[in-house]
Each structure stands twice: as C-alpha cells, then as structure tokens.
Amino acid sequence: MATVNPSKSGAEDVRGSTTHAAGARAGVPLADHTTLRLGGPAASWVVATRPDELTDAVRAADADGERLLVLGGGSNVVVADEGFDGHVVRVATKGRQYDSVGDGLVQLTAEAGEDWDDLVADTVRQGLGGLECLSGIPGLTGATPVQNVGAYGVEVSELLVSVDLLDRRTGQVRTVPATELGLTYRGSVLKHSDAAVVLRVRFLLRDDDRSAPIRYGELARALDVEPGTQVDVASAREAVLALRRGKGMVLDPDDHDTWSAGSFFTNPIVAEDELPGVLERITARVGADQRVPQYPADGGVKLSAAWLIERAGFGKGHQGPGGRVSLSTKHTLALTNRGAATTHDLLSLAREVRDGVRLAFGVSLAPEPVLVDCSL
C-alpha cells in the first residue's frame, strides 16, 4: 500500500499534505519502515491508528494540494535514496470482526492496518478455510486487494467480498464489491491510481477447518497429497511457511535474504502469437530437453520469471554493485539488501536482470513493487 503524486514518480498516486495532522514529524527515515531497509527521509510523517484519523489525514491532504504518500507495511515498495519530499501517512488502523452468514460461511471484516500474516494466522486458529495458502506474506491487509495478492495457487480475488474505500474525488466513504475492482494477476483498478484509499476489507471464508484445494504442485508435494486435495488449515499454513522460509520469503531481521520486497518481478504473460518465438529462443539457449514452466493466463501464457532469470545467467546470490545488493541466495526472484545498500544499487541490479532476460529471451519483466520517486 503506497500512493504518490504521478507527476513526480510513476508509482500509485495520491495528492495532498498532512501538515495539519496532529503529531506530524519531519525527517523520518523511510528505510526504517520498508522491508528492503531502503529509502530516504519523509518531509512530514504521521501515523493513523483509527479509521477516522486515516480519512481525516487524507481529506486534509487533498484540501492542501501537496504531495502525499500513504504507506502500509512497506513490504512492496521501493523508495528513492533522496526520500519523499511530501507528507507520509502510515496506516496503522486495527480491528477485525467475524460474522456467520450461513451455509458454513463466515465473513471476515478487517481494517486496512491489520498485519496480514497475523490475520491469516487468526483465521487458521479459528478453523476458517480460505486464506491459509497466503500465509507468511508480509504487509498490511489493505494492500491485498490493490495487488490482488496471491501465492501457492490462491489469490485474494477468490475470497474477496468487498472493500470500503475513501473516494478522494468526493471525500466520501463507499463500499465497493470485489466484482467492480477489476482484479487481475497482481493488479486491480486500485493499483497505480490516486482515486481511492482502502479503509477495510471483507473476505468470505469456510467454517470447516479445511484448506482451499491444493493446486500448487510444490505445496502438494510438501504435504504429500495429490493436487486438488483439501487438508486441515493448520497443516496447509505450516507447509506454506516452511516453503517460504526455505526461499527467504518470511521476514527475519538476521537474514539478509529477507531484506527484500518479496518477488521483485511479476511472472510475465506472453501473448499466444508471441509464444512460439519466445520458446524458440529459450530452446536455442538451454536446449530442447528442458521443460519450460507454462501456465494458462488471461491474455496468453504465463511463464516463470524466476526460471527465466536463472536461465539468462543470473543465479542465486548474483551480486550487484559492490556486493551491497544481490539476488537472494535462496530464491532468484528476490532482490536483497545485504546490509549497506542504496536504492540506486538495487535498481542497478534490477536493470541488469531485466535487460539480461530481455536480451536472452525477448521477454520483458515488469517490477512488482511500487517505485516511489524512482524508476527502472
């Protein structure tokens, strides 16, 4: 969850200022509030702990006409070394509610500032099925519909009922059903838009202690079940967390492989008419005996970004400038801060990888994180 003025950055956008918000501070290092531990200072900073504080801060920002960055958990954002020359509202709203809606279904309503993995863990403790395969993902709940977060064969779009949005054109709060959010692979109409701020989210879960059908082959093997099988939600969560830890995708302050924004590039979707040419280039480079991971997708065929990165010559641990950044030693899709990096270092490595894949296979990789006042 991150929004900024489009005229100065290329990221999702919101305008305004928090200069009138109580408790605003200047010079807060944004590196302290991102999982990459990168980013310069904010000109002004305020934390919104209640929904009314969040709406008031954004409305005041819009009335003021200065730049505003709405910041969630900082897990999917890359901030420039120079920082952000506007005002930052940190979303820290809390609250969750479970309501039975009959037929073994429960509606979960959660405030945007709820920690996502804490929320998933709570649903598992209560024996509610649906979100368990999304365990271990860092960040806040309000960001999940914006990005249409997904992992291990499950996407938020499958469970999302509606969101409450602050409509920034009218200043009003409205409830928008999931069907109107244009949810796509790692995207929605909310992404790269300054039209609204997510205040709370609703999901429909099953009250049967059973997981979603296990669709992802790696997870099925970890659970020793056939694809399509349902298991108890606790077992599914434990297996997902173990897989994510093995890839450095569960936050650990002592493990630099987790000093990342998660998967830096989205899996590319190649149009059907372009696929034969791409596959020919892959075969020319890696040989005809290697299976190319392919998955059906709207608009074409989805390829594995991690697989392409490795076959383009970028292995685990591949280093960027001065060794201050590298691909994770556990997972090639994560770009990591080894402890003394700058955002400039990280983007240099990202460009090297992106350009290398494009040169090798003719496939363009797109960044998944929101880039704040910086670009590839």
VENURDA-V159824 format. One record per residue. RES is the residue in one small letter. NEAR is the number of other ideal C-beta (glycine too) atoms within 8 Angstrom. Layout:
<<RES;NEAR> <RES;NEAR>>
//
This chain:
<<m;15> <a;14> <t;13> <v;17> <n;12> <p;9> <s;3> <k;7> <s;12> <g;5> <a;14> <e;13> <d;12> <v;15> <r;12> <g;15> <s;14> <t;16> <t;10> <h;6> <a;13> <a;4> <g;6> <a;11> <r;8> <a;9> <g;7> <v;11> <p;10> <l;16> <a;11> <d;7> <h;10> <t;15> <t;13> <l;14> <r;8> <l;13> <g;17> <g;11> <p;10> <a;14> <a;10> <s;13> <w;12> <v;15> <v;8> <a;13> <t;8> <r;7> <p;10> <d;6> <e;11> <l;17> <t;12> <d;9> <a;13> <v;16> <r;10> <a;14> <a;16> <d;11> <a;7> <d;10> <g;7> <e;11> <r;13> <l;18> <l;15> <v;13> <l;13> <g;14> <g;12> <g;13> <s;13> <n;14> <v;16> <v;16> <v;15> <a;11> <d;10> <e;6> <g;14> <f;17> <d;7> <g;14> <h;19> <v;16> <v;17> <r;10> <v;14> <a;8> <t;16> <k;8> <g;9> <r;11> <q;7> <y;9> <d;7> <s;7> <v;8> <g;5> <d;4> <g;6> <l;11> <v;12> <q;12> <l;14> <t;9> <a;14> <e;13> <a;17> <g;14> <e;14> <d;8> <w;16> <d;10> <d;8> <l;14> <v;14> <a;10> <d;9> <t;14> <v;14> <r;6> <q;7> <g;9> <l;15> <g;14> <g;13> <l;14> <e;16> <c;15> <l;15> <s;15> <g;10> <i;12> <p;10> <g;13> <l;13> <t;13> <g;16> <a;17> <t;13> <p;17> <v;12> <q;13> <n;15> <v;13> <g;10> <a;10> <y;11> <g;10> <v;13> <e;9> <v;14> <s;10> <e;8> <l;11> <l;14> <v;9> <s;10> <v;14> <d;12> <l;13> <l;14> <d;11> <r;13> <r;5> <t;5> <g;8> <q;6> <v;8> <r;7> <t;7> <v;9> <p;8> <a;11> <t;4> <e;7> <l;13> <g;7> <l;12> <t;8> <y;12> <r;9> <g;9> <s;12> <v;8> <l;12> <k;9> <h;5> <s;9> <d;10> <a;8> <a;9> <v;12> <v;15> <l;15> <r;14> <v;15> <r;12> <f;13> <l;11> <l;14> <r;10> <d;11> <d;7> <d;8> <r;9> <s;13> <a;13> <p;9> <i;17> <r;10> <y;10> <g;6> <e;8> <l;15> <a;13> <r;7> <a;9> <l;12> <d;4> <v;8> <e;5> <p;10> <g;6> <t;10> <q;8> <v;11> <d;8> <v;15> <a;8> <s;10> <a;17> <r;13> <e;8> <a;11> <v;16> <l;11> <a;9> <l;12> <r;12> <r;10> <g;7> <k;10> <g;15> <m;10> <v;9> <l;6> <d;6> <p;5> <d;3> <d;8> <h;8> <d;12> <t;13> <w;12> <s;14> <a;14> <g;13> <s;9> <f;12> <f;14> <t;11> <n;10> <p;13> <i;12> <v;12> <a;8> <e;7> <d;5> <e;9> <l;11> <p;7> <g;8> <v;13> <l;9> <e;8> <r;11> <i;12> <t;9> <a;5> <r;9> <v;6> <g;5> <a;4> <d;3> <q;8> <r;3> <v;8> <p;7> <q;6> <y;8> <p;4> <a;9> <d;6> <g;5> <g;11> <v;11> <k;13> <l;16> <s;8> <a;14> <a;10> <w;10> <l;15> <i;16> <e;10> <r;12> <a;13> <g;6> <f;11> <g;8> <k;10> <g;8> <h;10> <q;7> <g;14> <p;8> <g;5> <g;8> <r;12> <v;15> <s;13> <l;16> <s;16> <t;8> <k;9> <h;12> <t;12> <l;10> <a;17> <l;14> <t;14> <n;13> <r;11> <g;7> <a;4> <a;11> <t;8> <t;13> <h;7> <d;13> <l;16> <l;12> <s;11> <l;15> <a;12> <r;9> <e;10> <v;16> <r;12> <d;8> <g;12> <v;15> <r;11> <l;6> <a;12> <f;12> <g;7> <v;11> <s;7> <l;14> <a;7> <p;11> <e;12> <p;10> <v;10> <l;13> <v;15> <d;13> <c;11> <s;6> <l;7>>
//
